[in-house]
Every structure is written in C-alpha cells, then in structure tokens.
Amino acid sequence: MAVATAEPSDILKIILAILLPPVGVFLEVGLGLPFVINVLLTILGYIPGIIHALYVILTR
C-alpha cells in the first residue's frame, strides 16, 4: 500500500479550496463538470462547496 504525499501545489489548492472552493477545483480539473458542480454547491451553501472541492482535490 502506497503512502500519499502532498506536493506544495496540493497544499496551495487545499488552502484555496477552503477560501474560494471553485478556484481550488478549477486549478485541479479546469473548466469541466466538477467545476460547474462546485460553483452550484458553493452558491447553495459555502460548506458543501468546500467539502466537494476538498473531495475533488484529494481524490485526483
């Protein structure tokens, strides 16, 4: 089982995902369905946007 290590760019994306969730997702996947979903979740509620952004960043 491999141990995951965080790169400096991942740490920056995580910080941005907490402050501005769509920006963190955009840096990870660009303009695509995950970005659109994150924008909608952030509009509906800030916390769901953060959770989705962290999920996208940490699973890719």
Secondary structure, DSSP 4 states (H G I P E B T S, - for coil): -PPP---HHHHHHHHHHHH-HHHHHHHHH-SSHHHHHHHHHHHH-HHHHHHHHHHHHHH-
